[in-house]
Amino acid sequence: MSGDSILENDYPKIEKETPKEEIVPVIPLKDEKKILFKPENHSESQCRYAVSLLGDLGKETSKNAKDKLCKEIICYFELAANNPKNRISNAMYYLGDIYMVDKLRVKKDEEHGLNYLKLAANVNKERAIALLKKLFK
């Protein structure tokens, strides 16, 4: 042997460089979430997307940005909770909590809040049942 590596001939050499057009750019996480969790008519993804936006809400400093984010969160929870093919109990619980406790800059609406909490409780969502018990002690 000439001192060459025994693996030297096991792998072919890459003869050409990858053209720059084929390199996929890295997408920042915030934009990636929007791509992953916004499919129409997919209620589980809509709920997850809304929950991910809740995490972004604390990072916002602008009042206008927070207001816009709150509206988007409510919108996606509403889509997930009201999808006739697949209603998500987590979305129902979140909406019930939001409307009952006046969260996310939403005017308190006990009728809507109770409706969502009851819907979630009817499918045995424990958090909804616990909140209903707490509200009606």
matplotlib code that plots the C-alpha trace (Angstrom):
import matplotlib.pyplot as plt

x = [0.0, 1.1, -0.2, -3.5, -6.7, -8.5, -11.7, -10.2, -11.9, -15.1, -16.8, -17.0, -15.7, -18.2, -17.1, -19.4, -20.7, -24.4, -25.7, -26.9, -30.4, -30.8, -29.9, -33.0, -33.0, -33.5, -36.9, -37.1, -39.1, -41.9, -42.5, -42.2, -45.0, -47.3, -46.6, -47.0, -50.1, -52.3, -53.9, -57.5, -60.1, -57.6, -58.8, -56.0, -53.4, -55.5, -55.7, -52.0, -51.2, -53.4, -51.6, -48.2, -49.4, -50.2, -46.4, -45.6, -48.1, -45.8, -42.9, -44.8, -44.3, -46.5, -50.1, -51.2, -49.2, -50.7, -54.2, -53.7, -52.2, -55.2, -57.6, -55.7, -55.6, -59.4, -59.9, -58.0, -59.5, -62.9, -62.1, -60.8, -63.8, -66.5, -65.2, -68.2, -65.9, -63.6, -64.3, -61.3, -62.1, -58.9, -60.0, -63.5, -61.8, -59.5, -62.4, -64.6, -61.8, -61.1, -64.7, -65.5, -62.5, -62.1, -58.8, -56.9, -58.6, -61.9, -65.0, -66.4, -69.2, -70.5, -73.0, -70.3, -67.9, -70.4, -71.4, -67.8, -67.0, -70.1, -69.2, -65.7, -67.1, -69.5, -66.6, -64.9, -62.4, -61.2, -59.9, -63.3, -65.1, -62.8, -63.3, -67.1, -67.0, -64.8, -67.1, -70.2, -69.2]
y = [0.0, 3.5, 5.0, 6.0, 5.6, 2.3, 4.3, 6.6, 4.9, 4.0, 7.3, 9.1, 12.6, 15.4, 17.0, 19.9, 22.5, 22.8, 25.8, 28.7, 28.4, 25.0, 26.2, 26.6, 29.7, 29.3, 30.6, 32.3, 30.3, 32.9, 32.7, 29.0, 28.6, 30.6, 28.3, 25.1, 26.0, 27.8, 25.2, 25.9, 23.4, 21.7, 22.5, 20.8, 22.9, 26.0, 25.5, 24.8, 27.9, 30.0, 28.5, 29.3, 32.9, 33.1, 32.7, 35.5, 37.9, 38.4, 39.3, 42.1, 45.7, 47.6, 48.0, 47.8, 44.6, 43.1, 44.0, 42.4, 39.3, 39.0, 39.2, 36.5, 34.2, 34.5, 33.9, 30.7, 29.4, 30.2, 28.3, 25.3, 25.2, 25.7, 23.3, 21.0, 18.1, 18.2, 20.5, 20.9, 20.8, 22.7, 25.6, 25.5, 25.7, 28.6, 30.5, 29.9, 31.1, 34.1, 35.2, 34.5, 36.2, 39.1, 38.0, 39.0, 42.5, 40.8, 42.2, 39.9, 37.8, 35.3, 33.8, 32.9, 31.9, 29.5, 28.0, 27.2, 25.8, 23.6, 22.3, 21.4, 19.9, 17.7, 16.0, 15.5, 18.3, 18.3, 21.9, 23.1, 21.1, 22.5, 26.1, 25.7, 24.3, 27.2, 29.8, 28.3, 27.5]
z = [0.0, -0.7, 2.6, 1.0, 2.9, 2.3, 1.9, -0.8, -3.7, -2.0, -2.6, -6.0, -6.1, -6.6, -9.8, -10.1, -7.6, -6.9, -8.9, -6.8, -8.2, -6.5, -3.0, -0.9, 1.3, 5.0, 6.2, 9.6, 12.2, 12.5, 8.7, 8.7, 11.2, 9.0, 6.1, 8.1, 10.1, 7.7, 5.5, 4.7, 6.2, 8.4, 11.9, 13.9, 12.1, 12.5, 16.3, 16.5, 14.5, 16.8, 19.9, 18.3, 17.8, 21.5, 22.1, 19.6, 21.4, 24.4, 22.1, 20.4, 21.6, 19.2, 20.2, 16.5, 16.0, 19.2, 18.1, 14.7, 16.3, 18.7, 15.8, 13.9, 17.0, 17.4, 13.7, 13.7, 16.9, 15.5, 12.3, 14.2, 16.7, 14.0, 11.3, 10.7, 9.6, 12.6, 15.6, 17.9, 21.6, 22.5, 20.2, 21.9, 25.3, 24.4, 22.9, 26.0, 28.2, 26.0, 25.9, 29.6, 31.0, 28.6, 27.2, 24.0, 23.9, 23.2, 24.8, 27.5, 26.0, 28.5, 26.0, 23.5, 26.2, 27.9, 24.5, 23.6, 27.1, 27.1, 23.6, 24.8, 28.1, 26.1, 24.4, 27.8, 27.6, 31.2, 31.2, 30.0, 32.7, 35.4, 34.2, 34.2, 37.7, 38.8, 37.2, 38.8, 42.4]

ax = plt.figure().add_subplot(projection="3d")
ax.plot(x, y, z, "-o")
ax.set_aspect("equal")
plt.show()
